[in-house]
Amino acid sequence: MAVPLAEDKAYTALVNRLSTIELGKQCQPGGPLFGLQTNLGGRMVIFPGGVPVWRDGKLMGAVGASGGAVEQDHACALAGVLALGKPTQA
């Protein structure tokens, strides 16, 4: 289960151009993206563990992590992005 979920976290971060931790905040009731997680056949994941990869203002991909506590998943995905060098966002 961890691998498909990590892939979906990366996918979510990529298509939304936003980390899943930030996306989760925006998808809360009353938020600007409330209900987003019900789209795209269940692939949207709105809890921590997906981080987009930016280089020179361009979205290059995303890293997803799963298998630990959500805080650990986010930290692992962020570490993966940072291992690629200092990210820059558009």
Residue pairs with C-beta under 8 A, 6 or more apart in sequence:
1 66
2 66
2 67
3 66
5 45
5 49
5 64
5 66
6 49
6 64
6 65
6 66
6 67
6 73
7 64
8 43
8 44
8 45
8 50
8 64
9 20
9 45
9 49
9 50
9 64
9 65
9 66
9 73
9 77
10 50
10 61
10 62
10 63
10 64
10 77
11 43
11 50
11 62
11 64
12 20
12 23
12 43
12 44
12 45
12 46
12 50
12 64
13 19
13 20
13 23
13 50
13 51
13 52
13 62
13 63
13 64
13 77
14 50
14 52
14 59
14 61
14 62
15 40
16 23
16 36
17 52
17 59
17 90
18 26
18 52
19 48
19 50
19 51
19 52
19 74
19 77
20 45
20 46
20 47
20 48
20 49
20 50
20 51
20 74
21 47
21 48
21 74
23 33
23 36
23 46
23 50
24 46
24 47
24 48
25 31
26 32
26 33
26 36
27 33
27 34
27 35
27 36
27 37
27 46
28 34
36 44
36 46
37 44
37 45
37 46
38 44
47 70
48 70
48 71
48 73
48 74
48 77
49 64
49 65
49 66
49 70
49 73
49 74
49 76
49 77
50 62
50 63
50 64
50 65
50 77
51 62
51 63
51 64
51 74
51 77
51 78
51 80
51 81
52 59
52 61
52 62
52 81
52 89
53 59
53 60
53 61
53 62
53 63
53 81
53 84
53 87
54 60
54 87
54 88
54 89
54 90
55 84
55 85
55 87
55 88
56 88
57 88
57 89
57 90
58 90
59 90
63 77
63 78
63 80
63 81
64 77
65 72
65 73
65 74
65 76
65 77
65 80
66 73
67 73
68 76
81 87
